[in-house]
Amino acid sequence: QVRLVESGGGLVQAGGSLRLSCAASGRTFSPYAMGWFRQAPGKEREFVVRIRWTDGSAYYVDSVKGRFTISRDNAKNTVYLQMNSLKPEDTAVYYCAAKLTSAGFDTWGQGTQVTVSS
């Protein structure tokens, strides 16, 4: 069974940067894609970005384009989210997810808190 563990969250001032990591452990890891989602207080979980595991192609939600960058290290079974120019509205719990089948994102990490102060 695959287990995802996020790290790298924290408190940062607006305009600052954070780098999140998500390490996968367990059986042979070869997902269709990996993604990051976030959930702000009182709001539903929303998609942020996903990366296709084979070719590294990425798709971002408009609100983070040009500020966030997703990358992967296939050898380490790890995906990263570099977040620059952070805004208070980026404050949320960030979740890493794996798309292990064609059905959708079916494996989730425990989440890591990102707080951006104004």
C-alpha positions in Angstrom: 0.0 0.0 0.0 1.3 3.5 -0.9 1.7 6.0 1.8 2.2 9.8 1.2 4.0 12.0 3.7 4.0 15.8 3.2 6.5 18.2 4.8 7.6 21.8 4.4 4.6 23.8 5.5 4.9 26.7 7.9 4.3 30.3 8.5 5.6 32.9 6.1 5.0 36.6 5.3 3.2 37.6 2.2 5.6 37.7 -0.7 7.7 34.9 0.8 8.3 31.4 -0.4 7.9 27.8 0.9 8.7 24.5 -0.6 6.5 21.5 0.1 7.6 17.9 -0.4 5.6 14.7 -0.7 7.4 11.4 -0.4 5.7 8.2 -1.4 6.5 4.9 0.3 5.2 1.4 0.0 5.0 -0.9 -3.0 6.5 -0.1 -6.4 5.4 3.5 -7.1 4.3 4.3 -10.6 1.3 6.6 -10.5 -0.5 8.2 -13.5 0.0 11.6 -11.8 0.7 13.4 -8.6 -1.1 16.4 -7.4 -1.4 19.1 -4.8 -4.8 20.2 -3.4 -5.5 22.7 -0.6 -8.3 23.4 1.8 -8.8 26.8 3.4 -10.8 27.2 6.6 -14.5 27.0 5.8 -13.9 26.1 2.2 -14.0 23.0 0.1 -10.8 21.3 -0.9 -9.6 22.6 -4.3 -7.2 21.5 -6.9 -3.9 23.4 -7.2 -1.7 21.5 -9.6 -0.9 18.1 -11.0 2.1 16.6 -12.7 2.1 13.6 -15.0 4.6 11.1 -13.7 5.8 9.8 -17.1 6.6 13.1 -18.9 6.5 15.7 -16.2 3.8 17.8 -17.8 2.0 20.0 -15.4 -1.4 21.7 -15.1 -2.0 24.6 -12.7 -5.1 26.3 -11.4 -5.1 29.9 -12.7 -4.7 31.4 -9.3 -1.2 30.0 -8.8 0.2 30.1 -12.3 3.5 31.9 -12.4 4.0 31.6 -8.7 3.9 27.9 -7.9 6.1 25.2 -9.6 5.6 21.5 -9.3 8.4 19.1 -9.9 9.2 15.4 -9.3 12.1 13.1 -8.5 11.1 9.7 -9.9 14.1 8.0 -8.3 13.1 9.3 -4.8 9.3 8.9 -5.4 9.0 12.5 -4.3 7.1 15.4 -5.7 7.8 19.0 -4.7 5.8 22.2 -4.8 7.8 25.4 -4.8 5.6 28.3 -3.8 6.8 31.8 -4.4 5.1 35.2 -4.0 2.8 33.8 -1.5 -0.4 35.6 -0.7 -2.7 35.5 2.4 -5.3 33.8 0.3 -2.9 30.9 -0.2 -3.3 30.0 3.4 -4.7 26.5 3.7 -3.9 22.9 4.5 -2.1 21.5 1.5 -2.6 17.8 0.6 -0.5 15.7 -1.7 -2.4 13.1 -3.7 -1.5 10.2 -6.1 -3.5 9.1 -9.0 -2.7 5.4 -8.9 -5.4 4.3 -11.4 -7.1 6.0 -14.2 -10.1 6.6 -12.0 -8.7 9.7 -10.2 -6.7 10.8 -7.2 -7.2 7.9 -4.8 -4.3 8.2 -2.3 -3.9 11.1 0.0 -1.4 12.4 2.5 -2.2 13.8 5.9 -1.8 17.4 4.9 0.6 20.2 5.9 -0.4 23.7 7.0 0.7 26.7 5.1 -0.1 30.1 6.7 0.7 33.4 4.9 0.5 36.5 7.0 -0.2 39.9 5.6 
